[in-house]
Amino acid sequence: MTVTPETNATLAEIASALLKRRRICICGHVNPDGDCIGSTLALACALRAVGREVVTLVAGDVPAPRAFDFMPGFGGLMMASELDAGAPADAFVAVDVPNDERLGDDAVALRDASAFTVTIDHHAYPRRMSDLSYTEPHAAATTLLVWQLAHHLGISDDSPAWRDIATCAYAGLLTDTGRFMFQNTDALALHAAAEMFAAGIDAAGIAQRLFQDRTLASVEIDALAVRHAEFLCEGKAVLSWISLDDMQETGAEKDDTEGAINVIRSIQGVEVACMLKERDDCVRGSLRAKGDLDVASLARELGGGGHKAAAGFTLHCPMDEARATMHDALRRVVS
């Protein structure tokens, strides 16, 4: 695997630098997913195991999804807006987030007030935002990088914290690889998963909590996503949407919509899928691809970003206009 040109430190050097700091803040991106929360909490467990004081933060104004509340340390997460930037940390670590836009204003203020900053990520971005940066875009999940970092911190595998670190790291890996079904699943991801198994995690329990402990509303949202599906380019592309009325009808929360994109992506013949979700002031879009199609480039055209096979964006327009925009965009990508 190859790090980005913006990377200026190894994980071993980052570990050494963090061991010289006492109070450390860790924060991921806005609208956190499993890899973001898993990276935050795995690193927090590791640093606490070596005697550091750690504050774990959630960026933006959307709390961490309750689906991840089984991860050790979840109850200690606090919103970045709740922490006083006037009491800066010795170090601020951004995980699974490449830029200020995804970090959010409140967390950016905390980072800028900190004496020392670090980025650990797997999203390629052309500018560095921290003193030390390690970005590996081919890593299946940022939790893989945090897992490696934990080894460099000198934590032994018989430490009481090792299972907690592995639990958080495995949860992030499992979600970002789509249960090891996405194209980013590789030998390194599977090897790390085996190490996490050896640490004593409850792999079946984690999978159940993430994928088999769903609300009825989330299943109803999936059904609506299939009902709304529009197939383009002879079925190679699919576009669907969830409106505010759909949310009200089903009683769904934001978390209940997260899996719908994977449902329409799984339909036979589909090579690229787009799910649009209406919010009060915008439309959030998710893109997923099979094969070699690059949806990250499309997301960047729309002001978003992500990975080649999984990306997201935001459109500030009504749903009808967003659908029309994506009809054209999906046809362009497939052609």
C-alpha positions as CSV (number, residue, x, y, z in Angstrom):
1,M,0.0,0.0,0.0
2,T,1.1,3.6,-0.6
3,V,0.6,6.7,1.5
4,T,-0.3,10.0,0.0
5,P,2.3,12.7,-0.9
6,E,0.9,14.8,1.9
7,T,1.9,12.1,4.5
8,N,4.9,13.3,6.4
9,A,5.2,10.8,9.3
10,T,5.1,7.1,9.9
11,L,2.6,5.6,12.4
12,A,5.6,4.7,14.6
13,E,6.7,8.4,14.6
14,I,3.1,9.5,15.4
15,A,3.0,7.1,18.3
16,S,6.3,8.4,19.6
17,A,5.0,12.0,19.4
18,L,1.7,11.2,21.1
19,L,3.5,9.5,24.0
20,K,5.1,12.9,24.7
21,R,1.7,14.5,25.3
22,R,-0.5,14.2,28.3
23,R,-4.0,15.5,27.3
24,I,-5.2,14.4,23.9
25,C,-8.5,15.2,22.0
26,I,-9.6,12.8,19.3
27,C,-12.3,13.7,16.7
28,G,-13.6,12.3,13.4
29,H,-15.8,13.7,10.7
30,V,-19.3,15.1,10.8
31,N,-22.2,12.6,10.4
32,P,-19.9,9.9,11.9
33,D,-20.1,6.3,10.6
34,G,-18.8,3.1,12.1
35,D,-15.2,3.6,10.9
36,C,-15.1,7.1,12.3
37,I,-16.5,6.1,15.7
38,G,-14.5,2.9,15.8
39,S,-11.3,4.8,15.0
40,T,-12.0,7.5,17.7
41,L,-12.8,5.0,20.4
42,A,-10.1,2.4,19.5
43,L,-7.4,5.1,19.7
44,A,-8.9,6.5,22.9
45,C,-8.7,3.0,24.5
46,A,-5.1,2.6,23.4
47,L,-4.0,6.0,24.7
48,R,-5.7,5.5,28.0
49,A,-3.9,2.2,28.3
50,V,-0.6,4.0,28.2
51,G,-1.7,6.6,30.8
52,R,-2.9,9.5,28.7
53,E,-5.9,11.7,29.4
54,V,-8.2,11.5,26.4
55,V,-11.3,13.4,25.3
56,T,-13.4,11.9,22.6
57,L,-15.4,14.2,20.4
58,V,-18.1,14.1,17.8
59,A,-17.9,16.7,15.0
60,G,-20.8,18.7,13.7
61,D,-24.3,18.7,15.2
62,V,-25.3,15.1,14.6
63,P,-24.6,12.8,17.6
64,A,-23.0,9.4,17.2
65,P,-25.5,6.8,16.1
66,R,-26.8,4.6,18.9
67,A,-26.1,1.5,16.8
68,F,-22.5,1.9,17.9
69,D,-23.2,2.2,21.7
70,F,-21.7,-1.3,22.3
71,M,-18.2,0.0,21.6
72,P,-16.2,0.6,24.8
73,G,-16.0,4.3,25.6
74,F,-19.1,5.2,23.6
75,G,-20.8,6.8,26.6
76,G,-17.9,9.3,27.0
77,L,-18.3,10.8,23.5
78,M,-19.2,14.5,23.6
79,M,-20.1,17.0,21.0
80,A,-17.1,19.2,19.9
81,S,-19.4,22.3,20.4
82,E,-19.5,21.4,24.2
83,L,-15.8,21.6,24.7
84,D,-14.2,24.9,25.6
85,A,-11.5,25.9,23.0
86,G,-10.0,28.1,25.7
87,A,-8.5,25.1,27.4
88,P,-6.5,23.6,24.6
89,A,-5.2,20.0,24.5
90,D,-1.6,19.0,24.3
91,A,-2.6,17.2,21.1
92,F,-5.5,17.1,18.7
93,V,-5.9,13.9,16.6
94,A,-8.2,13.9,13.6
95,V,-9.2,10.4,12.5
96,D,-11.0,9.3,9.3
97,V,-11.3,13.0,8.2
98,P,-9.2,14.7,5.5
99,N,-10.1,18.4,5.7
100,D,-11.6,21.3,7.6
101,E,-15.0,21.0,5.9
102,R,-15.5,17.4,7.1
103,L,-14.1,18.2,10.5
104,G,-16.6,21.0,11.2
105,D,-16.2,24.5,12.6
106,D,-16.3,23.6,16.3
107,A,-13.7,20.9,16.0
108,V,-11.5,23.1,13.7
109,A,-11.5,25.7,16.5
110,L,-10.4,23.1,19.0
111,R,-7.7,21.8,16.6
112,D,-6.4,25.2,15.9
113,A,-6.1,26.0,19.6
114,S,-4.1,22.8,20.3
115,A,-0.4,22.8,20.7
116,F,0.2,19.8,18.4
117,T,-2.0,18.2,15.7
118,V,-2.2,14.8,14.0
119,T,-4.2,13.3,11.1
120,I,-4.7,9.5,10.7
121,D,-6.9,8.8,7.7
122,H,-7.6,6.8,4.5
123,H,-9.2,9.5,2.4
124,A,-6.8,11.0,-0.1
125,Y,-6.7,14.8,-0.1
126,P,-4.3,17.3,-1.7
127,R,-3.6,19.4,1.4
128,R,-2.3,18.5,4.9
129,M,-4.2,19.9,7.8
130,S,-2.1,18.8,10.7
131,D,1.5,18.9,12.0
132,L,1.9,15.2,11.4
133,S,-0.1,13.3,8.9
134,Y,-0.5,9.7,7.9
135,T,-3.0,8.9,5.1
136,E,-3.2,5.5,3.4
137,P,-5.9,5.6,0.8
138,H,-5.7,1.9,0.1
139,A,-6.4,1.0,3.7
140,A,-9.9,-0.7,3.9
141,A,-10.7,1.4,7.0
142,T,-9.0,4.0,9.2
143,T,-9.4,1.6,12.1
144,L,-6.8,-0.6,10.4
145,L,-4.3,2.3,10.8
146,V,-5.3,2.9,14.4
147,W,-4.9,-0.9,15.0
148,Q,-1.3,-0.6,13.7
149,L,-0.7,2.5,15.7
150,A,-1.8,0.7,18.9
151,H,1.0,-1.8,18.4
152,H,3.5,1.1,18.1
153,L,2.3,2.5,21.4
154,G,3.7,-0.5,23.1
155,I,0.5,-2.1,24.3
156,S,0.9,-5.8,24.8
157,D,-1.7,-8.2,23.6
158,D,-2.3,-9.4,27.1
159,S,-3.3,-5.9,28.3
160,P,-6.9,-5.6,29.6
161,A,-7.4,-2.9,27.0
162,W,-6.4,-5.0,24.0
163,R,-9.9,-6.6,23.6
164,D,-11.6,-3.2,23.8
165,I,-9.2,-1.7,21.2
166,A,-9.9,-4.7,18.9
167,T,-13.7,-4.5,19.4
168,C,-13.8,-0.9,18.2
169,A,-11.3,-1.5,15.4
170,Y,-13.2,-4.6,14.2
171,A,-16.5,-2.7,14.2
172,G,-15.1,0.0,12.0
173,L,-13.5,-2.5,9.7
174,L,-16.7,-4.5,9.4
175,T,-18.8,-1.5,8.5
176,D,-16.3,0.1,6.0
177,T,-15.8,-3.2,4.1
178,G,-19.6,-4.0,4.1
179,R,-19.1,-7.2,6.1
180,F,-16.0,-8.0,3.9
181,M,-18.1,-7.8,0.7
182,F,-16.8,-4.5,-0.7
183,Q,-13.9,-4.2,-3.2
184,N,-11.7,-2.7,-0.5
185,T,-11.5,-6.0,1.3
186,D,-8.0,-7.3,0.9
187,A,-5.4,-9.6,2.6
188,L,-4.3,-6.9,5.0
189,A,-7.9,-6.3,6.1
190,L,-8.5,-10.0,6.7
191,H,-5.2,-10.5,8.4
192,A,-6.0,-7.7,10.8
193,A,-9.5,-9.1,11.4
194,A,-7.8,-12.4,12.4
195,E,-5.6,-10.5,14.9
196,M,-8.7,-8.9,16.3
197,F,-10.4,-12.3,16.6
198,A,-7.3,-13.5,18.5
199,A,-7.7,-10.6,20.9
200,G,-11.0,-12.1,22.1
201,I,-13.6,-10.0,20.4
202,D,-17.2,-11.2,20.2
203,A,-17.3,-11.1,16.4
204,A,-20.8,-12.6,16.1
205,G,-22.1,-10.2,18.7
206,I,-20.7,-7.2,16.9
207,A,-22.1,-8.3,13.6
208,Q,-25.5,-8.8,15.2
209,R,-25.5,-5.4,16.8
210,L,-24.5,-3.7,13.5
211,F,-26.6,-5.7,11.0
212,Q,-29.3,-7.8,12.8
213,D,-30.6,-5.5,15.5
214,R,-32.6,-3.1,13.3
215,T,-35.6,-1.0,14.0
216,L,-38.8,-1.7,12.1
217,A,-38.7,1.8,10.7
218,S,-35.3,1.1,9.1
219,V,-36.8,-2.0,7.3
220,E,-39.7,0.1,6.1
221,I,-37.3,2.7,4.8
222,D,-35.5,-0.1,2.8
223,A,-38.9,-1.1,1.3
224,L,-39.6,2.5,0.3
225,A,-36.1,2.8,-1.3
226,V,-36.9,-0.2,-3.4
227,R,-40.3,1.1,-4.3
228,H,-38.9,4.5,-5.3
229,A,-36.0,2.9,-7.3
230,E,-35.5,4.3,-10.9
231,F,-33.3,2.2,-13.2
232,L,-31.2,3.9,-15.8
233,C,-28.8,2.8,-18.5
234,E,-30.5,-0.6,-19.0
235,G,-30.4,-1.3,-15.3
236,K,-26.7,-0.6,-14.7
237,A,-27.6,2.5,-12.6
238,V,-30.2,2.9,-9.9
239,L,-31.5,6.1,-8.2
240,S,-33.8,6.2,-5.2
241,W,-34.8,8.7,-2.6
242,I,-36.3,9.1,0.9
243,S,-38.4,12.2,1.5
244,L,-39.2,14.0,4.7
245,D,-42.8,12.7,4.3
246,D,-41.4,9.1,4.1
247,M,-39.5,9.8,7.4
248,Q,-42.6,11.1,9.0
249,E,-44.8,8.2,7.7
250,T,-42.5,5.5,9.0
251,G,-41.3,7.3,12.2
252,A,-37.8,6.8,11.0
253,E,-34.7,8.7,12.4
254,K,-31.7,9.6,10.4
255,D,-29.9,6.4,11.5
256,D,-32.7,4.3,10.0
257,T,-31.8,5.5,6.5
258,E,-28.1,4.5,6.5
259,G,-28.5,1.0,5.1
260,A,-30.9,1.8,2.2
261,I,-28.1,2.5,-0.3
262,N,-26.7,-1.0,0.2
263,V,-30.1,-2.5,-0.5
264,I,-30.5,-0.9,-3.9
265,R,-26.8,-1.5,-4.7
266,S,-27.3,-5.2,-4.2
267,I,-29.9,-5.5,-7.0
268,Q,-28.8,-7.8,-9.8
269,G,-27.3,-5.9,-12.8
270,V,-26.7,-2.7,-10.9
271,E,-23.2,-1.2,-11.2
272,V,-23.7,2.1,-9.5
273,A,-26.3,3.2,-7.0
274,C,-27.4,6.6,-5.7
275,M,-29.6,7.3,-2.7
276,L,-30.9,10.8,-2.0
277,K,-32.2,11.7,1.5
278,E,-34.2,14.8,2.0
279,R,-33.3,17.0,5.0
280,D,-34.8,20.3,6.2
281,D,-32.4,22.5,4.2
282,C,-30.7,20.1,1.7
283,V,-30.6,16.7,0.1
284,R,-27.9,14.3,1.2
285,G,-26.6,11.9,-1.4
286,S,-24.8,8.6,-1.2
287,L,-23.1,6.8,-4.0
288,R,-21.9,3.1,-4.2
289,A,-20.3,1.3,-7.0
290,K,-19.5,-2.3,-8.0
291,G,-16.6,-3.2,-10.3
292,D,-14.3,-0.5,-11.4
293,L,-16.6,2.6,-11.6
294,D,-15.3,5.6,-9.7
295,V,-18.0,7.4,-7.8
296,A,-15.6,9.5,-5.7
297,S,-14.8,11.7,-8.8
298,L,-18.6,12.3,-9.3
299,A,-19.0,13.2,-5.6
300,R,-16.2,15.7,-5.8
301,E,-17.9,17.3,-8.8
302,L,-20.9,17.8,-6.5
303,G,-18.8,19.2,-3.7
304,G,-18.5,16.0,-1.8
305,G,-15.9,13.2,-1.7
306,G,-15.1,9.7,-0.5
307,H,-13.6,6.6,-2.0
308,K,-13.7,5.1,-5.4
309,A,-16.5,2.7,-4.6
310,A,-18.3,4.7,-1.8
311,A,-18.8,8.5,-1.6
312,G,-21.2,11.2,-0.6
313,F,-22.3,14.7,-1.3
314,T,-24.8,17.4,-0.4
315,L,-27.1,19.3,-2.8
316,H,-28.8,22.5,-1.7
317,C,-31.9,22.3,-3.8
318,P,-35.4,20.7,-3.8
319,M,-35.6,16.9,-4.1
320,D,-37.1,17.1,-7.7
321,E,-34.1,19.1,-8.8
322,A,-31.7,16.8,-7.0
323,R,-33.2,13.8,-8.8
324,A,-32.9,15.4,-12.2
325,T,-29.3,16.3,-11.5
326,M,-28.4,12.7,-10.5
327,H,-30.3,11.2,-13.5
328,D,-27.8,13.1,-15.8
329,A,-24.8,12.4,-13.6
330,L,-25.4,8.7,-13.3
331,R,-25.9,8.3,-17.0
332,R,-22.5,10.1,-17.5
333,V,-20.7,7.9,-15.0
334,V,-22.0,4.6,-16.5
335,S,-21.3,5.7,-20.1
